[in-house]
Amino acid sequence: MARSGAIEKAAKALATAGGIAHVAFFSLFAFRVVTSSPLGKAANIVFAVLALVGLATEFVGYSLIRYGGRTPARKYGYYAIAVSTGLAAVLLAAASWATS
């Protein structure tokens, strides 16, 4: 039981940090949409939308873990947070590769 509690706390902390990261990525790419060339605008719009998708995935994952109880839905919350964390890694690579 204690192990499950520790995993739950870690997943919630990861979801919180991931949510903050996705908001920062969205802000970065939204700013780049305003200041970039037409080709850069298209890429930055795609990345900004991906940041919003990641934020929504974090929210759903956190909610499933918090309110899922001991149901199988909680497992999907862990998966959602893992997918969103992977998406944040892709956005980090895109942010460092694509300069304004």
TIZARO-413977 format. One line per field, with one value per residue: residue number from 1; residue in one letter; chain; z, y, x of N, C-alpha, C in turn. Coordinates in steps of 0.001 Angstrom, whole numbers, plus 500000, padded with zeros to 6 digits. Atoms other than C-alpha are relative to their C-alpha. Example, Ala and Ser with C-alpha at 12.3 -4.5 7.8 and 13.67 -1.06 7.14 Angstrom:
# residues 2
pos (1  2) .
code (A  S) .
unit (A  A) .
nZ (500000  499940) .
nY (498810  498810) .
nX (500890  499180) .
caZ (507800  507140) .
caY (495500  498940) .
caX (512300  513670) .
cZ (500000  500730) .
cY (501200  501090) .
cX (500900  499230) .
# end
This chain:
# residues 100
pos (1  2  3  4  5  6  7  8  9  10  11  12  13  14  15  16  17  18  19  20  21  22  23  24  25  26  27  28  29  30  31  32  33  34  35  36  37  38  39  40  41  42  43  44  45  46  47  48  49  50  51  52  53  54  55  56  57  58  59  60  61  62  63  64  65  66  67  68  69  70  71  72  73  74  75  76  77  78  79  80  81  82  83  84  85  86  87  88  89  90  91  92  93  94  95  96  97  98  99  100) .
code (M  A  R  S  G  A  I  E  K  A  A  K  A  L  A  T  A  G  G  I  A  H  V  A  F  F  S  L  F  A  F  R  V  V  T  S  S  P  L  G  K  A  A  N  I  V  F  A  V  L  A  L  V  G  L  A  T  E  F  V  G  Y  S  L  I  R  Y  G  G  R  T  P  A  R  K  Y  G  Y  Y  A  I  A  V  S  T  G  L  A  A  V  L  L  A  A  A  S  W  A  T  S) .
unit (A  A  A  A  A  A  A  A  A  A  A  A  A  A  A  A  A  A  A  A  A  A  A  A  A  A  A  A  A  A  A  A  A  A  A  A  A  A  A  A  A  A  A  A  A  A  A  A  A  A  A  A  A  A  A  A  A  A  A  A  A  A  A  A  A  A  A  A  A  A  A  A  A  A  A  A  A  A  A  A  A  A  A  A  A  A  A  A  A  A  A  A  A  A  A  A  A  A  A  A) .
nZ (500000  499949  501295  500886  499598  500458  501458  500256  499705  501037  501242  499854  500087  501402  500746  499691  500679  501435  500344  500038  501188  501203  500075  500453  501420  500770  500028  500882  501398  500372  500271  501260  501102  500263  500434  500943  501428  500292  499801  498560  499365  500112  499072  498624  499694  499709  498692  498984  499840  499275  498592  499408  499894  498857  498775  499795  499619  498594  499176  499984  499237  498590  499527  499890  498831  498774  499762  500510  498928  500274  501241  501089  500637  499444  500839  501173  499544  500048  501414  500539  499515  500696  501376  499951  499707  501266  500878  499505  500464  501423  500069  499557  501129  501042  499552  500070  501381  500852  499421  500620) .
nY (498813  498828  499857  499385  498603  499288  499875  499010  498677  499679  499724  498692  498982  499950  499360  498568  499426  500078  498963  498724  500026  499844  498591  499257  500294  499321  498579  499834  500194  498964  498803  500214  499856  498570  499381  500802  499974  500825  501421  500175  499886  501282  500952  499569  500253  501440  500253  499395  500887  501173  499626  500014  501411  500538  499459  500699  501375  499945  499761  501234  500990  499626  500221  501435  500508  499436  500392  501344  500987  501248  500548  500083  498695  499395  500444  499131  498725  500125  500005  498653  499175  500447  499500  498562  499760  500227  498865  498869  500202  499625  498540  499439  500129  499053  498643  499729  500131  498956  498656  499056) .
nX (500811  499134  499351  500977  500112  498809  500104  501044  499444  499019  500725  500655  498955  499586  501085  499967  498835  500255  500977  499278  499141  500817  500401  498820  499799  501038  499663  498846  500361  500962  499211  499292  500955  500123  498744  499217  500326  501190  499725  499836  501311  500702  499379  500243  501412  500101  499403  500866  501149  499507  499851  501344  500404  499259  500588  501274  499687  499573  501185  500792  499251  500051  501367  500241  499287  500571  501387  500241  500092  499277  500546  499022  499812  498791  498880  499985  499461  498542  499620  500177  498894  498790  500072  499800  498588  499299  500301  499208  498620  499985  500114  498719  499073  500436  499727  498565  499546  500590  499895  500928) .
caZ (500000  500810  497478  495599  497609  496738  493057  493162  494793  492247  489340  490694  491108  487571  486256  488028  486707  483239  483251  484064  481309  478747  479623  479165  475824  474635  475586  473782  470572  470615  470848  467975  465842  466146  465398  462804  459027  457258  457229  460863  461741  460480  462478  465607  465370  465243  468275  470187  469529  470680  473890  474492  473776  476284  478881  478381  478627  481905  483269  482291  483706  486984  487274  486605  489280  491807  491327  489847  493203  492895  489477  486269  485111  487380  485178  482191  484236  484646  480905  480110  482271  480650  477148  478100  479547  476273  474381  476610  475672  471978  472547  474439  471492  469074  471184  471308  467644  466071  466907  466153) .
caY (500000  502443  501730  502630  505847  506795  506110  508155  511099  510921  510801  513797  515755  514840  515914  519261  519925  518766  521102  524040  522990  522735  526237  527538  525737  527100  530632  530218  528868  531360  534192  532661  532567  536350  536988  534360  533965  532299  528864  529261  530303  527007  524935  527029  526765  522974  522986  525365  523056  520083  521973  522452  518770  517875  520182  518583  515117  516059  517334  514173  511961  513858  513709  509976  509352  511642  510610  507147  505412  501790  501349  500409  504017  505017  502991  505115  508203  506955  506283  509764  511392  509272  510228  513894  513712  512225  515003  517554  516005  516395  520010  520680  519347  521426  524543  524185  523209  525765  529245  532225) .
caX (500000  502805  504441  501270  501016  504586  503989  500818  502620  505425  502974  501062  504293  505357  501948  502218  505714  504687  501700  503948  506354  503547  502323  505874  506214  502873  503937  507250  505757  502869  505407  507355  504204  503999  507668  508633  508585  505615  507266  508268  504717  503324  505812  505341  501547  501884  504184  501876  498932  501022  501796  498060  497427  500140  498597  495191  496729  498424  495117  493259  496006  496109  492328  492248  494854  493240  489621  490034  490189  491261  489672  491489  491044  493919  496290  495277  496084  499642  499813  498494  501143  503851  502669  502553  506065  507307  505563  507286  510636  509794  508756  511989  513987  511907  512340  516104  516428  514120  515260  513097) .
cZ (500000  498656  499002  500329  499520  498484  499638  500241  498934  498685  500062  499907  498566  499147  500245  499281  498485  499539  499909  498764  498725  499850  499507  498520  499138  499884  499039  498534  499533  499708  498664  498799  499593  499334  498906  498561  499736  500191  501481  500741  499992  500989  501443  500399  500354  501388  501131  500247  500740  501491  500700  500154  501194  501321  500314  500441  501450  500916  500122  500836  501497  500583  500161  501212  501284  500310  499540  501065  499690  498741  498951  499300  500491  499162  498760  500349  500005  498552  499393  500438  499307  498560  499971  500318  498755  499023  500435  499569  498528  499853  500455  498879  498890  500392  499906  498576  499137  500713  499254  498828) .
cY (501265  500226  500674  501479  500816  500195  501054  501420  500426  500348  501353  501129  500159  500684  501506  500684  499991  501038  501369  500073  500208  501435  500850  499750  500692  501486  500272  499895  501015  501313  499865  500086  501464  500544  499249  500184  499096  498501  499683  500085  498664  498980  500381  499845  498531  499698  500611  499134  498732  500296  500018  498578  499354  500490  499304  498557  499927  500162  498746  498931  500279  499720  498515  499401  500481  499445  498580  498941  498782  499334  499878  501337  500692  499640  500889  501410  499996  500018  501399  500916  499610  500512  501501  500364  499774  501136  501243  499875  500374  501514  500686  499930  500989  501438  500330  499929  501162  501341  500932  500668) .
cX (500864  500682  499065  499832  501183  499959  498970  500513  501004  499311  499301  501019  500493  498941  499994  501159  499813  498999  500651  500889  499185  499491  501172  500272  498956  500313  501153  499598  498958  500727  500736  499072  499915  501256  500748  499529  498787  500231  500175  498679  499272  500556  499695  498540  499807  500553  499165  498766  500418  500196  498643  499475  500702  499442  498679  500225  500464  498791  499149  500702  499962  498618  499696  500707  499339  498612  499683  499844  500857  499476  501099  500255  501264  501230  500112  500471  501521  500504  499904  501136  501304  500027  500271  501451  500861  499777  500772  501458  500129  499924  501278  501028  499640  500320  501486  500531  499526  500107  499079  500690) .
# end
